[in-house]
Amino acid sequence: MKKIRIALCSGAISFLLLSGAAMAEDACIDCHSKISPGQVQDWKVSKHSENDVTCSTCHGTEHQNADDYKKAKLPDEHVCKECHEQQFNEFSSGKHNFGWTSLNAIPATHLAPDEMIEGGRGCGGCHNMGIKTEEQKKEQTAKGYRYQNNSCDECHTRHAFSKKEAQSPYACQQCHMGYDHPQWEMWSSSKHGERWFAKKNGDLPEGAAAPTCQICHLPDGTHHNETAWGFLGVRLPLPDNKQAADDRVTILKALGVLDPKTGNPTPILDAVKAVRMAKLDQESWQKERDKMLKICQQCHSPSYVKEQLDMGDSVMMKADRLMAEAITTVAALYEEGLIEKPANYPANYPFLLTFMHTNGEKWDKDLDKLSYIDQVLLQMYMKHRMRTYQGFFHVNPDYAYWYGWNEMTKDLGEIKELAKTMRATHKKTKIPVKK
């Protein structure tokens, strides 16, 4: 009889504990149905709701009322890993995991207003992706920014965390669009994108091929992403063609990766290595190129695929000829003293990684020392060169030519003309005034 009483007692305790937990969750739902109803509705239609992944599973139990909302835990990727270990491991080894680290490795990040970075309305709105260290989280929190703590909800937006949403090209659009990486615009107006929209609208049979971002860059549902050329569009080893090799060295100098005087690597190269911003050996580049060859061959013949990708490589070399000529033109103005070297530049040479902050200072300092010709140069590299090679690889004629190559040509013409004007103006100021 004693054992039965103990069993009944244990059952009662378990029932009370479960009832208490359920009541706590009900309290969360009741309160947030008034404060943030969209979040509650998203959770109700999610797989999490169906599988008893409740508010406290992710947010803990310390937050109890409106005054102590900061006690609510904001889950990071490690909380997701408890159920999604494979996806976590794939993500952590891919390029998306370097979003935050690569952003902070770029000098321009530290010249912009904090709201644009930690506040998430500029580069930080997308580049918050990446598993942050505890130190990085504390630094962010100390500045007053407690959100943007998780990468998973970039593609599986909270609180629905939908797999179907993350598999849609629209999920990629929010980040891969705009000034320096308009992949959405390129893909959506290419033949690949047109076929996807046609199929979505019922204008193509269900079995028709319609390549999406995910099919090409995250095949078979993997969370590991990588590309051959990378974001900067430079790589090692240098090409065999001497002119092409010299042009790439010139670009690497303007990125601060190589010293303009000696050609030796700088500490910036270590940052590039740390986040795999560029492929630094033939093997790692070839690995990603072979993956893409295989993916494209799902629809096209091997010879056609290789020919198209080889043409893309060739166009990059020709674009780099224009780019290097522009860099050399501006670099000569530094050498001649017509452009004063900003104190924060690593060398007396154009420095592309400050973006439009061509005075090398924070947004509110020395605004009268911004270099316009450097800004045109940056636009040529970060906007039009990107469109040239990315538009070519995304099979978009208008982006590759009119928005890319043609604009690079125009930029070079403007830079040449600005350089002439600056020299002419400089000489006039040196002519002594006759009395």
KEDOLO-730737 format. One record per residue (C-alpha): x negated, y, z negated. Coordinates in pm, 1 decimal, always signed. Last residue first. Example, Ala and Ser with C-alpha at 12.3 -4.5 7.8 and 13.67 -1.06 7.14 Angstrom:
% residues 2
REC          u          v          w
REC    -1367.0     -106.0     -714.0
REC    -1230.0     -450.0     -780.0
% end
This chain:
% residues 435
REC          u          v          w
REC    -5305.2    +9214.6    +5955.1
REC    -5301.0    +8878.7    +6127.6
REC    -5119.7    +8594.0    +5949.6
REC    -5324.7    +8277.5    +5933.2
REC    -5175.9    +7973.6    +6113.4
REC    -5133.5    +7686.3    +5859.6
REC    -4755.2    +7721.3    +5833.7
REC    -4728.6    +7677.3    +6208.6
REC    -4929.0    +7356.1    +6196.1
REC    -4688.6    +7200.1    +5941.6
REC    -4386.2    +7288.2    +6151.4
REC    -4537.4    +7123.5    +6458.0
REC    -4638.1    +6815.7    +6260.9
REC    -4293.5    +6783.9    +6101.4
REC    -4121.4    +6833.9    +6436.3
REC    -4331.2    +6565.5    +6604.6
REC    -4262.4    +6321.6    +6316.5
REC    -3889.7    +6396.3    +6335.6
REC    -3892.9    +6315.3    +6708.4
REC    -4069.5    +5982.2    +6656.0
REC    -3833.4    +5894.4    +6369.1
REC    -3528.4    +5982.6    +6579.3
REC    -3647.3    +5768.4    +6870.2
REC    -3718.6    +5477.2    +6635.2
REC    -3372.4    +5509.2    +6483.9
REC    -3213.3    +5502.3    +6832.2
REC    -3398.9    +5183.1    +6920.9
REC    -3291.9    +5029.6    +6590.1
REC    -2934.0    +5136.5    +6669.1
REC    -2949.5    +4952.2    +7003.1
REC    -3085.5    +4635.9    +6839.6
REC    -2826.8    +4620.2    +6560.3
REC    -2482.1    +4773.8    +6585.9
REC    -2479.3    +4764.3    +6967.2
REC    -2682.5    +4446.6    +7026.0
REC    -2659.6    +4187.3    +6748.7
REC    -2337.9    +4324.5    +6603.2
REC    -2167.2    +4340.8    +6942.9
REC    -2283.3    +3994.1    +7053.8
REC    -2183.2    +3802.0    +6739.5
REC    -2326.9    +3450.0    +6726.0
REC    -2393.3    +3452.5    +6349.4
REC    -2766.1    +3398.7    +6418.3
REC    -2769.7    +3698.7    +6652.7
REC    -2569.4    +3921.4    +6417.8
REC    -2807.3    +3830.5    +6134.4
REC    -3106.7    +3923.1    +6348.9
REC    -2988.9    +4256.5    +6482.5
REC    -2753.2    +4349.2    +6198.8
REC    -3031.1    +4319.4    +5941.5
REC    -3259.4    +4529.7    +6161.6
REC    -2984.9    +4793.0    +6174.4
REC    -2896.3    +4827.5    +5806.6
REC    -3193.4    +4754.5    +5582.6
REC    -3475.4    +4821.2    +5825.4
REC    -3349.4    +5108.8    +6040.1
REC    -3167.4    +5261.8    +5745.6
REC    -3491.1    +5250.5    +5546.1
REC    -3675.4    +5428.5    +5827.4
REC    -3404.0    +5694.1    +5848.5
REC    -3440.3    +5740.3    +5472.4
REC    -3817.7    +5769.7    +5508.4
REC    -3764.1    +6048.0    +5765.4
REC    -3541.1    +6221.4    +5511.0
REC    -3795.2    +6225.9    +5229.5
REC    -3635.6    +6315.2    +4895.7
REC    -3837.7    +6577.6    +4713.1
REC    -3552.6    +6821.7    +4640.0
REC    -3377.7    +6554.5    +4434.0
REC    -3666.7    +6557.6    +4187.9
REC    -3481.5    +6359.2    +3919.9
REC    -3109.3    +6275.2    +3885.0
REC    -3105.0    +5950.0    +4087.1
REC    -3413.2    +5807.8    +3918.6
REC    -3743.5    +5870.2    +4094.8
REC    -3936.6    +5719.5    +4386.1
REC    -3874.0    +6030.0    +4596.4
REC    -3736.7    +5806.5    +4873.0
REC    -3439.4    +5701.4    +4663.1
REC    -3260.7    +5576.5    +4977.2
REC    -3389.5    +5218.8    +4935.0
REC    -3677.2    +5216.3    +4682.6
REC    -3773.5    +4877.6    +4828.8
REC    -3873.8    +5027.5    +5163.8
REC    -4197.7    +5187.4    +5043.5
REC    -4366.3    +5407.6    +5308.4
REC    -4740.7    +5446.0    +5235.5
REC    -4967.5    +5623.1    +4990.9
REC    -4947.7    +5319.4    +4764.0
REC    -4747.5    +5167.7    +4476.2
REC    -4487.7    +5446.9    +4493.5
REC    -4390.9    +5582.0    +4150.3
REC    -4579.9    +5912.1    +4182.4
REC    -4420.1    +5990.4    +4519.3
REC    -4682.7    +6030.2    +4794.3
REC    -4645.3    +6371.5    +4955.7
REC    -4538.5    +6353.0    +5319.2
REC    -4730.8    +6577.3    +5556.1
REC    -5052.2    +6464.4    +5385.3
REC    -5206.2    +6324.3    +5702.9
REC    -5206.5    +5970.0    +5563.7
REC    -4844.1    +6000.7    +5454.8
REC    -4748.4    +6128.2    +5801.1
REC    -4939.7    +5836.0    +5956.4
REC    -4728.2    +5594.4    +5749.0
REC    -4414.9    +5736.6    +5912.8
REC    -4532.9    +5644.5    +6262.6
REC    -4672.2    +5308.2    +6147.2
REC    -4335.2    +5219.4    +5990.9
REC    -4150.3    +5309.6    +6313.2
REC    -4386.5    +5103.4    +6529.7
REC    -4353.6    +4811.9    +6285.0
REC    -3975.0    +4819.8    +6310.9
REC    -3968.8    +4830.7    +6691.0
REC    -4205.9    +4532.1    +6713.5
REC    -4008.5    +4366.9    +6430.8
REC    -3700.0    +4371.4    +6651.8
REC    -3897.1    +4184.3    +6918.0
REC    -4015.1    +3924.2    +6666.1
REC    -3660.0    +3882.2    +6534.1
REC    -3529.7    +3835.4    +6887.7
REC    -3771.3    +3543.7    +6931.3
REC    -3653.8    +3373.7    +6611.8
REC    -3293.6    +3407.8    +6729.9
REC    -3388.2    +3263.1    +7066.9
REC    -3533.2    +2961.1    +6884.9
REC    -3200.4    +2922.0    +6704.3
REC    -3009.2    +2917.5    +7032.8
REC    -3247.1    +2677.8    +7208.4
REC    -3248.9    +2439.8    +6913.5
REC    -2869.5    +2426.3    +6907.6
REC    -2840.9    +2371.5    +7282.0
REC    -3096.1    +2087.1    +7278.8
REC    -2926.8    +1913.5    +6984.0
REC    -2579.0    +1925.0    +7148.1
REC    -2308.0    +2126.3    +6972.9
REC    -2023.0    +2057.2    +6728.6
REC    -2167.3    +1859.7    +6436.3
REC    -2503.4    +1952.9    +6586.5
REC    -2476.8    +2294.2    +6418.4
REC    -2509.2    +2126.7    +6076.5
REC    -2813.9    +1920.0    +6177.3
REC    -2998.2    +2219.0    +6319.8
REC    -2907.8    +2412.1    +6004.1
REC    -3064.6    +2149.2    +5779.3
REC    -3374.2    +2135.9    +6002.2
REC    -3415.0    +2515.0    +5968.1
REC    -3392.4    +2484.5    +5589.8
REC    -3670.6    +2225.7    +5571.7
REC    -3872.8    +2410.2    +5834.7
REC    -3892.1    +2720.6    +5615.6
REC    -4002.6    +2520.1    +5309.8
REC    -4267.7    +2335.6    +5514.2
REC    -4400.2    +2641.6    +5697.5
REC    -4500.6    +2822.3    +5379.8
REC    -4401.7    +3144.6    +5206.4
REC    -4026.4    +3145.1    +5266.7
REC    -3891.1    +3477.8    +5148.1
REC    -3680.9    +3591.4    +4851.3
REC    -3768.8    +3266.9    +4672.1
REC    -3684.2    +3433.8    +4337.8
REC    -4022.7    +3387.2    +4170.6
REC    -4213.2    +3409.1    +4498.7
REC    -4081.7    +3756.6    +4578.4
REC    -4164.6    +3870.1    +4224.3
REC    -4517.8    +3731.0    +4258.8
REC    -4553.5    +3910.1    +4593.1
REC    -4471.4    +4235.2    +4413.9
REC    -4795.6    +4189.5    +4217.1
REC    -4986.0    +4279.6    +4537.4
REC    -5125.5    +4050.8    +4810.3
REC    -5433.1    +4175.0    +4999.9
REC    -5402.8    +4374.6    +5322.7
REC    -5685.1    +4597.5    +5199.1
REC    -5551.3    +4946.6    +5264.6
REC    -5175.0    +4888.7    +5292.4
REC    -5172.5    +4642.7    +4997.6
REC    -4937.7    +4356.5    +5081.9
REC    -4598.5    +4285.4    +4920.8
REC    -4512.2    +4655.8    +4895.1
REC    -4219.7    +4613.1    +5134.5
REC    -4391.6    +4861.3    +5368.2
REC    -4703.8    +4641.3    +5359.6
REC    -4494.2    +4331.9    +5442.0
REC    -4351.1    +4520.7    +5740.2
REC    -4700.4    +4603.1    +5870.5
REC    -4808.0    +4240.4    +5820.3
REC    -4505.6    +4130.6    +6024.6
REC    -4606.8    +4363.2    +6307.7
REC    -4965.9    +4237.0    +6305.7
REC    -4845.6    +3875.4    +6330.0
REC    -4609.1    +3960.3    +6617.5
REC    -4892.0    +4136.5    +6801.2
REC    -5128.9    +3843.3    +6743.9
REC    -4884.5    +3568.9    +6856.8
REC    -4964.3    +3269.7    +6636.3
REC    -4694.4    +3368.3    +6386.4
REC    -4783.7    +3449.9    +6024.4
REC    -4742.0    +3172.8    +5768.1
REC    -4533.9    +3308.4    +5606.1
REC    -4194.2    +3473.7    +5611.3
REC    -3995.5    +3787.6    +5674.1
REC    -3620.9    +3839.5    +5719.5
REC    -3579.0    +4013.0    +5384.0
REC    -3262.2    +3817.6    +5296.4
REC    -3383.1    +3467.7    +5374.4
REC    -3528.8    +3337.9    +5700.2
REC    -3458.1    +2966.9    +5647.9
REC    -3144.3    +2988.3    +5435.1
REC    -3052.0    +2842.5    +5095.8
REC    -2737.0    +2747.3    +4906.0
REC    -2681.7    +2482.2    +4639.0
REC    -2319.7    +2460.5    +4520.7
REC    -2252.6    +2160.7    +4745.8
REC    -1897.9    +2112.5    +4875.1
REC    -1994.7    +1896.5    +5172.4
REC    -2184.4    +2182.9    +5333.4
REC    -2247.2    +2510.3    +5147.5
REC    -2406.1    +2727.4    +5419.4
REC    -2256.0    +2601.6    +5746.7
REC    -1927.2    +2447.9    +5632.3
REC    -1899.0    +2705.9    +5353.1
REC    -1923.5    +3008.4    +5580.5
REC    -1650.6    +2859.6    +5799.9
REC    -1664.0    +2660.1    +6122.8
REC    -1333.2    +2590.4    +6303.7
REC    -1337.1    +2254.4    +6479.9
REC     -992.6    +2136.4    +6595.8
REC     -819.5    +1855.2    +6404.2
REC     -523.6    +2067.0    +6293.7
REC     -452.0    +2179.9    +6650.6
REC     -520.5    +2547.7    +6724.2
REC     -268.9    +2833.5    +6726.8
REC     -129.8    +2735.4    +6386.2
REC     -217.8    +3067.6    +6222.2
REC     -498.2    +2910.1    +6016.0
REC     -628.8    +2740.1    +6332.1
REC     -640.0    +3073.0    +6513.1
REC     -805.2    +3239.5    +6214.3
REC    -1072.6    +2967.4    +6204.7
REC    -1117.4    +2981.0    +6582.2
REC    -1168.1    +3358.7    +6572.0
REC    -1427.6    +3317.7    +6298.7
REC    -1641.5    +3079.5    +6502.8
REC    -1593.9    +3289.8    +6818.2
REC    -1728.9    +3590.3    +6630.5
REC    -1521.0    +3871.4    +6477.7
REC    -1485.7    +3699.9    +6138.0
REC    -1848.6    +3586.2    +6138.4
REC    -2007.1    +3926.3    +6200.4
REC    -1769.5    +4121.2    +5974.6
REC    -1815.5    +3866.1    +5698.6
REC    -2193.2    +3859.3    +5744.0
REC    -2215.3    +4235.1    +5699.0
REC    -2540.1    +4221.6    +5497.8
REC    -2702.1    +4562.7    +5456.0
REC    -2412.5    +4803.6    +5477.6
REC    -2095.2    +4602.9    +5431.4
REC    -2004.3    +4240.0    +5386.1
REC    -2126.9    +3928.1    +5210.9
REC    -2001.7    +4017.3    +4863.9
REC    -1619.8    +4023.4    +4873.7
REC    -1616.4    +3832.1    +5202.6
REC    -1749.3    +3507.6    +5057.4
REC    -1420.1    +3422.2    +4884.0
REC    -1236.7    +3520.2    +5203.6
REC    -1426.3    +3239.3    +5378.8
REC    -1204.8    +2997.6    +5182.2
REC    -1358.6    +2708.2    +4990.6
REC    -1372.0    +2911.0    +4668.2
REC     -996.5    +2972.6    +4686.6
REC     -928.0    +2599.9    +4731.0
REC    -1136.9    +2517.2    +4424.6
REC     -924.8    +2755.9    +4218.7
REC    -1057.1    +2897.5    +3895.0
REC     -706.2    +3031.1    +3816.8
REC     -834.8    +3249.4    +3533.6
REC    -1063.8    +3373.7    +3673.7
REC    -1199.8    +3384.9    +4025.7
REC    -1354.8    +3065.4    +4161.8
REC    -1612.2    +3235.6    +4387.6
REC    -1748.7    +3503.4    +4153.1
REC    -1595.8    +3318.4    +3857.4
REC    -1880.4    +3064.9    +3858.2
REC    -2145.2    +3332.8    +3802.6
REC    -2062.4    +3418.2    +3442.6
REC    -2146.3    +3709.5    +3214.1
REC    -2016.7    +3997.5    +3421.1
REC    -1863.0    +4153.4    +3106.4
REC    -2021.4    +4297.9    +2792.7
REC    -2158.1    +4623.6    +2933.1
REC    -2233.6    +4878.9    +2660.4
REC    -2602.4    +4936.9    +2727.9
REC    -2690.3    +4705.7    +2438.5
REC    -2471.5    +4438.4    +2598.5
REC    -2684.7    +4439.2    +2912.9
REC    -3009.7    +4411.6    +2719.4
REC    -2862.6    +4137.9    +2502.8
REC    -2755.7    +3939.5    +2809.7
REC    -3100.8    +3973.6    +2967.5
REC    -3265.5    +3853.8    +2647.3
REC    -3031.3    +3555.3    +2625.4
REC    -3141.0    +3461.5    +2976.0
REC    -2898.9    +3511.6    +3263.2
REC    -2780.6    +3236.8    +3496.1
REC    -2731.6    +3409.5    +3829.0
REC    -2459.5    +3614.9    +3990.8
REC    -2458.9    +3972.3    +3860.3
REC    -2574.1    +4048.4    +4213.6
REC    -2217.5    +4090.1    +4334.4
REC    -2085.4    +4385.1    +4133.5
REC    -2440.8    +4464.2    +4027.1
REC    -2519.8    +4610.4    +4370.4
REC    -2253.9    +4875.6    +4319.2
REC    -1943.4    +4884.8    +4102.2
REC    -2064.8    +4625.8    +3852.8
REC    -2115.6    +4835.2    +3541.4
REC    -2459.1    +4677.7    +3490.0
REC    -2571.5    +4797.2    +3835.1
REC    -2363.9    +5082.3    +3973.0
REC    -2267.2    +5201.0    +3626.2
REC    -2637.2    +5215.1    +3537.5
REC    -2691.9    +5493.7    +3792.1
REC    -2955.9    +5404.4    +4056.6
REC    -3334.8    +5431.9    +4021.6
REC    -3381.3    +5104.6    +3833.9
REC    -3211.6    +4901.6    +4104.1
REC    -3419.5    +5071.5    +4374.9
REC    -3734.1    +4905.2    +4234.1
REC    -3619.1    +4553.7    +4336.6
REC    -3701.8    +4286.0    +4077.6
REC    -3378.3    +4364.1    +3892.9
REC    -3171.0    +4264.0    +4193.2
REC    -3379.7    +3949.9    +4243.4
REC    -3315.4    +3841.6    +3883.3
REC    -2941.0    +3906.7    +3904.0
REC    -2884.8    +3717.0    +4229.2
REC    -3137.6    +3439.2    +4171.0
REC    -2874.2    +3173.0    +4094.0
REC    -2716.2    +3242.7    +4431.5
REC    -3037.7    +3111.6    +4590.6
REC    -2988.6    +2750.7    +4481.4
REC    -3136.6    +2531.4    +4205.1
REC    -2899.2    +2655.5    +3933.1
REC    -2600.8    +2613.4    +4162.4
REC    -2668.1    +2245.7    +4227.6
REC    -2722.2    +2174.6    +3858.1
REC    -2404.0    +2359.0    +3759.6
REC    -2200.2    +2178.7    +4027.5
REC    -2322.7    +1842.5    +3899.8
REC    -2254.8    +1933.9    +3536.4
REC    -1895.1    +2046.5    +3582.5
REC    -1726.3    +1959.7    +3251.1
REC    -1975.8    +2086.3    +2992.6
REC    -2141.2    +2284.9    +3274.9
REC    -1857.6    +2539.1    +3267.2
REC    -1966.2    +2639.3    +2915.9
REC    -2327.0    +2658.0    +3039.8
REC    -2219.8    +2894.2    +3318.4
REC    -2131.0    +3169.3    +3071.7
REC    -1823.0    +3205.1    +2856.1
REC    -1719.9    +3542.1    +2714.7
REC    -1664.1    +3467.7    +2348.2
REC    -1382.0    +3666.8    +2193.3
REC    -1525.1    +3849.0    +1892.3
REC    -1510.7    +4174.0    +2089.6
REC    -1131.3    +4155.8    +2068.4
REC    -1144.3    +4218.5    +1691.7
REC     -890.0    +4501.1    +1675.6
REC     -624.1    +4344.6    +1898.5
REC     -600.1    +4030.1    +1687.4
REC     -745.3    +3683.0    +1628.9
REC    -1076.9    +3662.6    +1815.6
REC    -1288.2    +3408.2    +1626.5
REC    -1137.8    +3100.1    +1794.3
REC    -1364.7    +3035.1    +2091.5
REC    -1332.4    +3188.3    +2437.5
REC    -1379.2    +2890.1    +2669.9
REC    -1210.5    +2604.1    +2488.2
REC    -1021.3    +2857.5    +2273.2
REC     -809.5    +2972.8    +2567.1
REC     -711.2    +2619.7    +2670.4
REC     -856.7    +2343.6    +2883.2
REC     -564.9    +2105.4    +2827.3
REC     -600.2    +1934.6    +3166.7
REC     -300.0    +2087.3    +3343.9
REC     -392.6    +2433.1    +3215.4
REC     -746.9    +2392.3    +3345.0
REC     -614.2    +2286.9    +3684.7
REC     -472.8    +2638.9    +3709.6
REC     -113.7    +2761.6    +3748.3
REC      -79.0    +2858.0    +3380.8
REC     -426.9    +3011.5    +3374.6
REC     -342.3    +3250.6    +3657.1
REC      -17.0    +3350.2    +3482.5
REC     -203.4    +3423.5    +3160.8
REC     -461.7    +3637.4    +3338.6
REC     -193.9    +3829.8    +3524.9
REC       -4.9    +3898.3    +3202.1
REC     -291.8    +4095.9    +3043.4
REC     -154.1    +4274.5    +2735.1
REC     +202.9    +4139.3    +2717.2
REC     +142.9    +3776.7    +2820.3
REC     -184.8    +3821.4    +2634.1
REC       -9.0    +3828.5    +2297.1
REC     +224.6    +3534.5    +2351.0
REC      -41.7    +3323.2    +2522.9
REC     -300.4    +3378.1    +2250.6
REC      -40.8    +3310.4    +1979.9
REC      +61.0    +2990.3    +2158.8
REC     -305.1    +2883.4    +2151.7
REC     -315.5    +2941.0    +1777.7
REC       +9.4    +2748.8    +1732.0
REC     -130.3    +2458.6    +1932.3
REC     -444.4    +2456.1    +1719.1
REC     -234.6    +2458.9    +1402.9
REC      -12.9    +2178.3    +1534.6
REC     -320.6    +1973.4    +1618.1
REC     -460.4    +2029.6    +1271.4
REC     -123.5    +1952.9    +1109.9
REC      -84.0    +1633.0    +1312.3
REC     -437.6    +1525.3    +1227.8
REC     -368.8    +1590.9     +858.3
REC      -42.3    +1394.1     +877.3
REC     -214.9    +1102.7    +1046.3
REC     -481.8    +1098.4     +779.6
REC     -213.5    +1098.1     +507.0
REC      -24.7     +814.8     +674.7
REC     -344.8     +612.4     +701.7
REC     -431.4     +687.0     +337.7
REC      -79.5     +586.1     +226.7
REC     -104.9     +263.1     +429.4
REC     -439.2     +182.5     +266.8
REC     -288.7     +233.4      -79.7
REC       +0.0       +0.0       +0.0
% end
